[in-house]
């Protein structure tokens, strides 16, 4: 497996893992049943994409993304700080949209910097980016 493929798939892992952790942290503050169902479905889809990237890395005998405890702590702290005084549905949706935008930006950087990646890893990356774009559109109704 080429190093560009590994980097793309690791970026997919990183983004999906961060999204799942953010959703886990924020879900306890969601009081709108529709939004709660939406983000639960999002979390399941992120898990599917994470597993798809992991399977591809394992099949290519490449290392998975390793997160640091610091990244996890910063993510959870940021979510808690941003929802400390405002847990409205609109605010939660806005935070979720911002997270999806960060994920999209991160994936576009990875795709643009690793243009020698093969079709399989690019397919997974594009699947994640399409999913993020659709999430943003769906979340707009909660603003």
C-alpha positions in Angstrom: 0.0 0.0 0.0 1.4 3.4 -1.0 2.1 6.0 1.7 -0.5 8.4 0.2 -3.2 5.7 0.6 -2.2 5.2 4.2 -2.3 8.9 4.9 -5.7 9.3 3.3 -7.2 6.4 5.2 -5.6 7.5 8.5 -7.2 10.9 8.0 -10.6 9.3 7.5 -10.0 7.4 10.7 -9.0 10.5 12.5 -12.0 12.5 11.3 -14.6 9.8 11.9 -13.2 9.0 15.4 -13.3 12.7 16.4 -16.8 13.0 15.1 -18.0 10.0 17.1 -16.4 11.3 20.2 -17.8 14.8 19.7 -21.3 13.3 19.2 -20.9 11.1 22.3 -20.0 14.2 24.3 -22.7 16.5 22.9 -25.5 14.0 22.8 -26.2 14.2 26.5 -27.0 17.9 26.0 -29.5 17.4 23.1 -33.1 17.8 24.2 -34.7 17.8 20.7 -35.8 14.3 19.8 -35.4 14.8 16.1 -31.9 16.2 16.4 -31.0 13.4 18.8 -32.1 10.8 16.3 -30.2 12.6 13.5 -26.9 12.7 15.4 -27.3 9.1 16.5 -27.6 8.1 12.8 -24.6 10.2 12.1 -22.6 8.5 14.7 -23.5 5.1 13.2 -22.5 6.2 9.7 -19.2 7.6 11.0 -18.5 4.2 12.7 -19.2 2.5 9.4 -16.7 4.8 7.6 -14.1 4.3 10.3 -14.4 0.6 10.0 -14.1 0.7 6.2 -10.9 2.8 6.5 -9.6 0.4 9.2 -10.3 -2.7 7.1 -8.5 -1.2 4.1 -5.5 -0.3 6.2 -5.4 -3.8 7.8 -5.7 -5.4 4.3 -2.8 -3.3 3.2 -0.8 -4.2 6.3 -0.5 -0.5 7.3 -0.8 1.1 10.7 -4.0 2.7 11.9 -4.3 6.3 13.1 -3.1 6.8 16.7 -4.7 9.6 18.6 -3.2 11.2 21.6 -5.0 11.6 24.9 -4.4 15.4 24.5 -6.5 15.5 21.3 -9.3 13.7 23.1 -9.2 15.9 26.1 -9.2 19.1 23.9 -12.1 17.9 21.9 -14.3 17.0 24.9 -13.2 20.2 26.7 -14.2 22.3 23.7 -17.6 20.7 23.4 -18.3 21.1 27.1 -17.2 24.7 27.1 -19.3 25.5 24.0 -22.4 24.0 25.5 -21.9 25.2 29.1 -24.2 28.2 28.8 -26.2 27.4 25.6 -27.7 24.0 24.9 -30.4 25.1 22.5 -31.1 23.0 19.5 -29.9 25.8 17.2 -26.6 26.1 19.0 -26.0 22.3 19.0 -26.7 22.2 15.3 -24.3 25.1 14.7 -21.6 23.3 16.6 -22.2 20.1 14.6 -22.0 22.1 11.3 -18.8 23.7 12.4 -17.4 20.2 13.2 -18.4 18.9 9.8 -16.8 21.9 8.1 -13.5 21.2 10.0 -13.7 17.6 8.9 -14.3 18.6 5.3 -11.4 21.0 5.3 -9.1 18.4 6.8 -10.1 15.8 4.3 -9.7 18.2 1.3 -6.2 19.0 2.6 -5.4 15.3 2.8 -6.8 14.6 -0.7 -4.9 17.6 -2.2 -1.6 16.7 -0.5 -1.7 13.0 -1.3 -2.8 13.0 -5.0 -0.9 9.7 -5.6 -3.4 7.8 -3.5 -5.3 5.0 -5.3 -8.9 4.7 -6.1 -9.9 2.6 -3.1 -8.6 5.1 -0.5 -9.9 8.1 -2.5 -13.3 6.4 -2.7 -13.5 6.2 1.1 -12.3 9.8 1.5 -14.9 11.0 -1.0 -17.6 9.0 0.7 -16.8 10.7 4.0 -16.7 14.2 2.4 -20.1 13.6 0.7 -21.5 12.4 4.0 -20.2 15.6 5.7 -21.7 17.8 3.1 -25.1 16.1 3.4 -24.9 16.4 7.2 -24.4 20.1 6.9 -27.5 20.4 4.7 -29.6 18.3 7.0 -28.4 20.2 10.1 -29.4 23.6 8.7 -33.0 22.9 9.4 -32.2 23.0 13.1 -30.6 26.4 13.0 
